[in-house]
Amino acid sequence: MDILRESMALPVDNFLGMLLYAVIYIFVAGLVFSLALKFIPNRLPYAVKSLIVFIAIIISLIVWWQMIVEPGLNL
């Protein structure tokens, strides 16, 4: 368990940390997309549904940037 904690402290320095953060990111992004797609009513126009999915993509990219990329840039 100590290896996992140490590898997630600086994920850009080692492969295990990057892999763990990628798995966490994929899980969170999948959860956000599935919730966004589940609660979009079918009677909404296509453009509104596309906008909701686009907002979900932007949120997941912001989370990815904050979790993985920005700590690597500050090394």
C-alpha positions, 0 to 999 in steps of 0.5 A: 500500500505504501508503494501506491501512496508514494507513486500517487504523490508525484504521478508524472515521475513514475509509470504506476502513478500515471496508470493509477491516475489514468484509471481513476480519470477514466472511471470518473469520466465514464461516470460523468458521461453516463450520468449526463446521458442517463438524465438527458430527456429524449424530448430535448432538441439534438443541439441541447443534448450535444451541448450537455455532452460537450459540457460534460467533456469540458468538465472531465478535461478540467479535472484531468488537467487539475489532477495530472498535467498541472502537478507535472508542470510544477515539478 
